[in-house]
Amino acid sequence: MRGAMNIGAVTAGIMLLFSAFSLPILGWFVFLGGIYFGMRTYRKVLGGAIVYSEALNIGFQTAFFSSTILAFFVYVTATIEPSVIVALVDAAEVQLKTSGVPSGLVEAMVQQWHETLTPIILAIIAILMYTAVGGFAGILLAFFVRNAKPDEIVEY
């Protein structure tokens, strides 16, 4: 677990660096790369043999620790600069209007979001979103990292 925490922290730090330079797409590649790197590192710790479930577990842990650090920064940013929440709601409003949602419904949704979106809610959403994306990515990445056969008994 300590390795997942360390790799998750480094991954989150690099993602925040890319975010500071307005390169969020590269941040997602770093996120997926961090999960993959965590799985490969753990496989080396285990002596080169890892089963699918262990790889998936370490990938999920790495994603969770990364998301927790990112959520902390989302919370701090939204607390210090509340206009971030307003900008998010405004962007969502524009997106909804261009997608053809009736204007009355858009106004009701925007009103509800202004009332309920707080820094802590945004942090919780960040944890859930990044952990879910990391979990789904881990399902795929663990398949490529594992190298022990399912019927093979591996001593750890």
N, C-alpha and C positions, 0 to 999 in steps of 0.2 A: 504494500500500500504506500510505503514511503516513496518508492520510485515513481508511482503514478502521481503522487502529490508533486514531486519535483518536476517531472516532465510536464504535468498540467500547468504548473506555475510558469515555467519557461514558455510554454505554448501561449498562455494567456498574455504574458509580457510581450511576446513578439506580435501577437494579434493587436494589442493595444498600440504598439509602435506603428504598425501599418495603418491602424485607424486614425492615429494622429496625423499621418501624412495623406489622409483621404484615399486609402487604397483598401477598402473593405473586402474586395474580391480576393486579393492576395491573402487577407486574414483568414478567409475560409479555407484556402489551400494549406495555410500554416496549421489550422485547426485539424484538418484531416491528416496532414503529415505528422503532427504531434501524436495523434492517436496511433498511427502506424509505427512511429518511432518507439512509442511506449511498449507496444506489443513486441517489436523486434528486440528491444533491450531486455524485456522480461524473459523472452525466449533464450537469450544468451545467459542470463542469470540462472535459468533452469538447466543449463548444460546443453542447449541446442535442441531440445525436444519439448514441444508444447502442444497440447491438445486444443481443439477448437474452443471449448468452454473456458479454459484459462485465458486464451488470447482475447476472447470476447469480454471476460471479466476485467482484465487490465485495461482494455480499450474504453470500457464504460467508466471505470474509475478515473482514467485520465480525462475523459470528457467532462465528468462531474466536477473534478477539482478545477479544471480550466473554467468551466461555466460559473463556478462559485466566485472565483477571482474577478471574472468579467462582470458578474452581477454586482459585486461590491463597487466597481468603478461606475457602473450604470447608476447605482444608487447615489454615489457621491456626486456625480455629474448632474443628475436630475435634482438633487437637493441644493447644490450651489447655484445652478442655473435652471430655474423652473421653466424658462422659455423653451427648453428642449422638449418638454411634454407638449407644449402648445404647437411646436413645429411638427412633431410626430402626428398629432391629431389633424393638423391642417393638411399634411401630406396624405393622410388616409382619406380625408374628406375629398380632396381633388381626385384621388384614385377611384373612390366610389362614384363620384359624379361622372367621370369619364367612362366608367364601366356600365353605365345605364341603370343604376339603382335609382328608384324614385326619390325626388328631392325631399319629400316629407320624411321618408325613412332615413335619409342621410342626415337631416337636421336632428332627428331624434337620437340617432346613434352618436353623433358628434357631441350633443348635449350630455348624453350618458357618459361618454369617454372623458369629457372635461370634469365630470363629477367624481369618477372612480379612479382614474389614472393618477397614482401617486408614485413617488420614487420607490417605495417598498414593493408596490405591485409591479412596476417595471423590472425590478431586480428579480422578483419571483418568476416573471415571464421569461427573463433572460436565462435563469437557471433551467427552467423547464425546456425552453427551446434548444439551447445548446446541448443539454444532456440528451434530449430526444434525437437530435441530428447526429450527435456523436454515437449514440447507441445504434442507430440504423447504419451509420458508416462502419461501426465496429462489427456488425453482422457480416458485412461484405469483406472487410479487411482481415478479420480473423480467419476467414477461409483461406486467404493467401499466405498468412503468416504461419498457420499451424503446419506441422510437419510430422506429427506422430499419427499413425493409423488409428482409427476409432477403436479397433479391437485390440490394439497394442497396450500393454500395461507399462506405464512410464513411472518410474520411481523418482520422487522429488526429494 
